[in-house]
Amino acid sequence: MKFAVDEPIVVESIGRAVVVRFARPEIRNPLSVGILVQLRTIVDELAGNTTVDRLIFTGTGSVFASGADLREIAALSVHEAREFSLRGQTLMAAVASLPQLTLAAINGYCYGGALDLAL
């Protein structure tokens, strides 16, 4: 299975599993707007896929993910901040609704929205 994603996410198909690896450990793998968009694309593509039975999220190095990118958050207007929050909430609901088993292979630091994703 191929996914159209840009770095800093690496997506691998291993047998019937898809592994999503956050790949910016030097800044603790923040869940930026771009990452949330990519994750939503992956989740939407998997929703109807019967050839995949597991979705595994993991990080790189000693970092799973750090949640929202605080540099992005600081620059948002009130309206944009609300939209960012809703985007994260709808993504987490979509992950929870997947028919596949979802796992978080937490390999290090995990806080904020990343902890929500892991749960």
N, C-alpha and C positions, 0 to 999 in steps of 0.2 A: 504494500500500500504506500502511495506517495502522497505527501502533504506539501502544499505550497506555503512554506514558511520561510521567513528571513531570520538570520541570526538576531537576537541571542537565544533562540530556542533551537535545540537539536531534537529532531523527531526520528525515531528508529522503529521499524517493524521487526519484531523478533518472534517468529512463529505466529501465534494468534494474539500476541500482545503488541501494543503500541507504547513506546516509552517516550515521554516528553521530558527533556533535560534542560533545565534553566542553565544558561552558559555565560553568565557574567559575574563570576565569583569575586572579581576584584572590587565590585561595588555591591556585593551581597545579593545579586540576582533580584533586583526590584521588579515588582509587578507593575510595570509602566502601562500607559494606555496602549501602546503598541503591542505589548505582551498580552494584555487582556483581549485585544482584537484577534491576535493569532490564536490564543487559546480557544476563543469562541468559534473560530473557523474550524479548528481541529475537532472540537466537541460536536459541532453541527454535522461535520462529515462522518463522525463515528455513530451518530444517533441511529441511523438506519442500516449500519453495516453489520452483517451477520458473520463476517469472516474474522472479526476481532472480538475476543471475549474478555480482554483485560486492557485497562488504560492505567499506566504507571507514571506518576509524576516524581521527578527526582531533581537534585541539584548537581553542582559541580564543586569539586574540592571539598571544603568543610562547610559549605553553605547550601541549604535547600533553597530558601528564598526569604526575602525580607519584607514582603508586603508592598504596599504602595510606594512609589518613587516620590519621596518627600520633596525633591526639587521640582517635580511636576506639580504636585499638590500646592506648593507655595505660590505658584504662578497662576493658579486657576481663579476665575471669578466665582461668585456664589453659584451662578447657574451652571458653570462648567464643573464645579465640585460636586453638585448634585448629580449631574449626568455621569460623572466618573463613578460615584457611589452606586448609582443604579446599574451601571455597566458591570461592576463587580458583583453585585447582588444577583443579577440575572445570569451571569456566568456560573456562579456557585450553584444556583438552582438548576441550570442546564446540566452541570456535572453530576449533581445528585440524581437527576432524572435519567441519566444514561442507562441503557439496559446492560452494559458491560460492567464488570467488577472494576471499581476504581481504587487504586492504592497510592499511598504516598510513601515513597522510600526516602525517609527523612535522614539525610546524611550529615546534618550540621544545623547551623542557625536556622530557625524557623519562627517567624513572628508576624504579627499583624495579619494582613489578608492572606499571607502564605499559610498561616495556621488555620484559617478558615478553609482554605483549599484542602489542606491535609485532613481536616476533620470530615 
